[in-house]
Amino acid sequence: MTPRSTAFVLFLVIGVAAGIAVLGTNPPRSKPIALAPSTAPSAWPDYSVNGPGFVTPAGPQGELITLGYRLVTQTFAIIGPEAPDPAKRFAGNNLSCQNCHLDGGTKRSGLPLVGAFRKYPWISSDGKHEVTLRDRLNECMTHSMNGKPLPHESREMDALVAFLKFIGDPAAEPSTAMPHPPVLASAARGAEVYARVCAACHQPDGLGRRLGSVNDGRGYRFPPLWGSDSFNASAGMNYVSIAARFVWRNMPRGVDPIHPQLDLQQAWDVAAFLHAQPRPPGPAAR
């Protein structure tokens, strides 16, 4: 080896060693939002940790769509009760939209938001009212988020609508009814299922596990399933059939409808147990 090549090798080794000293053996995780040209997905997007993730689209609405994505995945940080700007504290709890609409609304079995844009507006069941997408989003704000409505013309509302429109071209998943349990659901049996399967993440007291501490605006690693920082009594997830279907198809995280961990009866039982737990009242009861 020539002196020049030897010097190059030494330089390379020193550079690698210096990089390890600075970064450690575990390199930093890539940013969750990349900036690159992108168009609306023509196929079902995948914003899960194992998928390609969300990419900020090019064009004049790219920044607004990205804010919408962040509002879905980091709701607590932007419009939660611990958000830095008190004027933006519309949500009444520290949940994120994707606690129910899994993987940024792209998990097929996890109450997906993909395809939701094309469903609105629609006429209410009594035939008297038109329900817009903004109306429906505010229903989530006052029920699941236990907060107050976003102003219809606010930047936050515009961002949510822009994001849902961006991911809204692929056809929505067909909805199937939740099969009835073999026997009537039992909250007592559900308590046993919760203690054995669910409490490891959501904690025995059901209050979840925070990423940080109270008032830091960082939300939860595992969200609370009841208590003052959970969804309220009017939320869809407080309906036993909806909770049972969600749990059966998605919980614990990592399962899917083809490979569930809980059987049908267990899913109904634990949903009945969750329904019996204390939580904030719905808007009409306040």
DALINCOR-V641747 format. One line per field, one symbol per residue. phi: phi as a letter, one per 20 degrees, with the letter a starting at -180 (. if undefined). psi: psi as a letter, one per 30 degrees, with the letter a starting at -180 (. if undefined). burial: # if it has 16 or more other ideal C-beta (glycine too) atoms within 10 Angstrom, else .. A space follows every 50 residues. Layout:
phi=???
psi=???
burial=???
This chain:
phi=.fgfffffffffffffffffffemfdffffffcedagbdgfedffcdffe efnecgffofegffffffffffecggfdcefdfgegfdeefecdfdgffd eflmndffedlfefnfgfedfceffemdcedefffffffffedfelccff ggdffffgffffffffeeffffffedfffffgcggcfffffffffedeff eemgememcffccgmemdmdfcffdbnfddfefefgfeegfffffffgec dfgoebgecfeeegfffffffffffeefbfffgfef
psi=kleeeeeeeeeeeeeeeeeeeefafjlkklkfjljlkklkkflkljglff aflkkklllfgeeeeeeeeeeefheefeglfgkejffgiekflgllegee ilhggfkefhikfkfeefflllklffgfkkjleeeeefeeefdefhblkk kegleeeeeeeeeeeegfekklkkkkkkkllelkkkeeeeeeeeeeeefe efkegggajleblkgfgfakeklkflafgalaffleffkeeeeeeeeeff klkfllffilekleeeeeeeeeeefflklklleff.
burial=.....................................#..#..####... ..#####...##.####################.....############ #################..#............###############.## .....###############.#.....#..#...###.###.##..##.. .#...###.#......####.#####..##########.#.######### #...#....#.#..###########.#.##.##...
